[in-house]
Amino acid sequence: MSQPVDAAIRPRGLRAVYAWMMRNAEGPNAWAAMAVIAFAEASFFPIPPDIMLVPMVLANRRRAFLVAGWCTLWSVTGGALGYTIGALLFDSVGQWLIHVYGMGGGIDAFRAAYAKYGYWIMVQGLTPIPYKLVTIASGFAGFNFGLFMLFSAITRGVRFFTETAVLFIFGEPVRRFIEKYLELVLIAFLALIVIGFLVVRYVF
């Protein structure tokens, strides 16, 4: 008789994924998974490293800022790959970026716009705007690599450490809120990503 009861209370869908992530947030592969996701997201992977950062911090807040530092390190390192992709793949990636940013004038128009707004565009590393667009665009536009790495370290660090500080201070209330409103939290997070794409497309 216990099996039907267990089946009834077993989490399903998004809640099953969340439960799995929380169980594995302290596992032996959590740090490696964080590194891979943070590195890949900065150049080609669509899912942000927050999906590992949040459960890892909530699972053990004593290591919270080590997690934030680890995430920042690999995100910035992955950003260097994104920069390289943009710098070397002019024909393929460059045309895609011009289309994403809506600059029909071509390469010269894109680079002129980036020269004008480059520092502001780098601040997008603080936002839900896909960071890979920032890294690849920086390489394609020839943004100074040293400044790119400096701004990446600052913006990524501020974002992840601020997020971690909130989780460190308000860990349990945040965890209860996420678990109660998981679906709404995910919808809001996805909405921010979509808004980020729209900002890139129609503002910059």
BELURDA-V776862 format. One record per pair of residues at least 24 apart in sequence whose ideal C-beta (glycine too) atoms are under 6 Angstrom apart, sorted by the first residue. I is the first residue (numbers start at 1). J is the second residue. If there is no record, write none. Layout:
I,J ; I,J
//
This chain:
14,182 ; 15,182 ; 18,182 ; 21,55 ; 22,55 ; 25,55 ; 25,56 ; 25,59 ; 26,59 ; 26,60 ; 30,56 ; 34,71 ; 35,74 ; 38,71 ; 38,74 ; 38,75 ; 39,74 ; 39,77 ; 39,78 ; 42,75 ; 42,78 ; 42,79 ; 42,82 ; 42,131 ; 42,135 ; 43,78 ; 43,81 ; 43,82 ; 43,132 ; 57,164 ; 57,167 ; 58,171 ; 58,175 ; 61,168 ; 61,171 ; 64,164 ; 64,168 ; 68,160 ; 68,161 ; 68,164 ; 71,160 ; 72,156 ; 72,157 ; 72,160 ; 75,156 ; 76,152 ; 76,153 ; 76,156 ; 79,135 ; 79,152 ; 82,132 ; 82,135 ; 82,136 ; 83,135 ; 83,138 ; 83,139 ; 83,148 ; 85,136 ; 86,136 ; 86,139 ; 86,140 ; 87,139 ; 93,136 ; 94,140 ; 97,137 ; 97,140 ; 102,201 ; 111,141 ; 114,141 ; 117,204 ; 118,143 ; 122,151 ; 125,155 ; 125,156 ; 126,155 ; 126,158 ; 126,159 ; 128,192 ; 128,193 ; 128,196 ; 129,196 ; 129,200 ; 133,200
//
